[in-house]
Amino acid sequence: MIPYTPPQAITSLPIIDLSMLQSPRTEHRAAIAAQIRSACLNTGFFYVTHHGIPSDAFTRQYALSRTFFDLSLNEKL
């Protein structure tokens, strides 16, 4: 059982390095999993680094989201 802790103001977001996620060593992957679990329980949000997603994918997604949000409400629905 996890004891209840009242919410606290967030002063920073955790940054989780995923570079060792493909490691053959179980303890490396377990450490990343523990960091993600802690971030989810304590802040609900986190940044990741070394995830392997190309930067142009972010650029394309941002452009697509901008196109969507520029639509009228009727077009979005």
ZANULUM-430211 format. One record per residue (C-alpha): x, y, z; residue number from 1; residue in one letter; chain. Coordinates in steps of 0.2 Angstrom, whole numbers, plus 2048, in hexadecimal, padded with zeros to 3 digits. Example, Ala and Ser with C-alpha at 12.3 -4.5 7.8 and 13.67 -1.06 7.14 Angstrom:
2
+-----+-----+-----+-----+---------+--------+
:  c1 :  c2 :  c3 : num : residuo : cadena :
+-----+-----+-----+-----+---------+--------+
: 83E : 7EA : 827 :   1 :       A :      A :
: 844 : 7FB : 824 :   2 :       S :      A :
+-----+-----+-----+-----+---------+--------+
This chain:
77
+-----+-----+-----+-----+---------+--------+
:  c1 :  c2 :  c3 : num : residuo : cadena :
+-----+-----+-----+-----+---------+--------+
: 800 : 800 : 800 :   1 :       M :      A :
: 807 : 811 : 7FB :   2 :       I :      A :
: 803 : 81E : 809 :   3 :       P :      A :
: 7FA : 82E : 803 :   4 :       Y :      A :
: 805 : 83E : 801 :   5 :       T :      A :
: 7FC : 84E : 7FE :   6 :       P :      A :
: 800 : 857 : 7EE :   7 :       P :      A :
: 80E : 863 : 7EE :   8 :       Q :      A :
: 813 : 871 : 7E2 :   9 :       A :      A :
: 81E : 86B : 7D3 :  10 :       I :      A :
: 82E : 875 : 7D2 :  11 :       T :      A :
: 836 : 86B : 7C4 :  12 :       S :      A :
: 832 : 85C : 7B9 :  13 :       L :      A :
: 83D : 84D : 7B9 :  14 :       P :      A :
: 848 : 84A : 7AA :  15 :       I :      A :
: 84A : 837 : 7A6 :  16 :       I :      A :
: 858 : 831 : 79B :  17 :       D :      A :
: 853 : 822 : 791 :  18 :       L :      A :
: 864 : 81E : 789 :  19 :       S :      A :
: 866 : 80E : 793 :  20 :       M :      A :
: 854 : 808 : 790 :  21 :       L :      A :
: 85B : 7FB : 783 :  22 :       Q :      A :
: 869 : 7F6 : 78F :  23 :       S :      A :
: 86A : 7E3 : 792 :  24 :       P :      A :
: 86D : 7E6 : 7A4 :  25 :       R :      A :
: 85D : 7E5 : 7AE :  26 :       T :      A :
: 862 : 7F1 : 7BB :  27 :       E :      A :
: 864 : 7FF : 7AE :  28 :       H :      A :
: 852 : 7FC : 7A8 :  29 :       R :      A :
: 84B : 7FA : 7B9 :  30 :       A :      A :
: 853 : 80B : 7BE :  31 :       A :      A :
: 84B : 814 : 7B0 :  32 :       I :      A :
: 83A : 80C : 7B4 :  33 :       A :      A :
: 83C : 811 : 7C6 :  34 :       A :      A :
: 83F : 823 : 7C0 :  35 :       Q :      A :
: 830 : 823 : 7B5 :  36 :       I :      A :
: 825 : 81C : 7C3 :  37 :       R :      A :
: 82C : 829 : 7CF :  38 :       S :      A :
: 828 : 837 : 7C3 :  39 :       A :      A :
: 816 : 830 : 7C0 :  40 :       C :      A :
: 813 : 82F : 7D2 :  41 :       L :      A :
: 81B : 83F : 7D8 :  42 :       N :      A :
: 818 : 84C : 7CA :  43 :       T :      A :
: 80D : 843 : 7BD :  44 :       G :      A :
: 819 : 84A : 7AF :  45 :       F :      A :
: 82B : 848 : 7A9 :  46 :       F :      A :
: 837 : 84C : 79B :  47 :       Y :      A :
: 840 : 83E : 792 :  48 :       V :      A :
: 851 : 83F : 78A :  49 :       T :      A :
: 85A : 834 : 77E :  50 :       H :      A :
: 84A : 82C : 778 :  51 :       H :      A :
: 84F : 82A : 766 :  52 :       G :      A :
: 841 : 833 : 75E :  53 :       I :      A :
: 848 : 83E : 750 :  54 :       P :      A :
: 845 : 851 : 752 :  55 :       S :      A :
: 83C : 852 : 741 :  56 :       D :      A :
: 82F : 847 : 748 :  57 :       A :      A :
: 82B : 854 : 756 :  58 :       F :      A :
: 82C : 862 : 748 :  59 :       T :      A :
: 81F : 859 : 73E :  60 :       R :      A :
: 814 : 855 : 74D :  61 :       Q :      A :
: 814 : 867 : 752 :  62 :       Y :      A :
: 80F : 86D : 741 :  63 :       A :      A :
: 801 : 860 : 740 :  64 :       L :      A :
: 7FA : 866 : 751 :  65 :       S :      A :
: 7FB : 878 : 74C :  66 :       R :      A :
: 7F1 : 874 : 73C :  67 :       T :      A :
: 7E4 : 86B : 747 :  68 :       F :      A :
: 7E3 : 879 : 754 :  69 :       F :      A :
: 7E1 : 886 : 746 :  70 :       D :      A :
: 7D1 : 87E : 740 :  71 :       L :      A :
: 7C0 : 884 : 745 :  72 :       S :      A :
: 7B7 : 87B : 753 :  73 :       L :      A :
: 7AB : 874 : 746 :  74 :       N :      A :
: 7B9 : 86D : 73B :  75 :       E :      A :
: 7C1 : 866 : 74B :  76 :       K :      A :
: 7B1 : 85D : 750 :  77 :       L :      A :
+-----+-----+-----+-----+---------+--------+
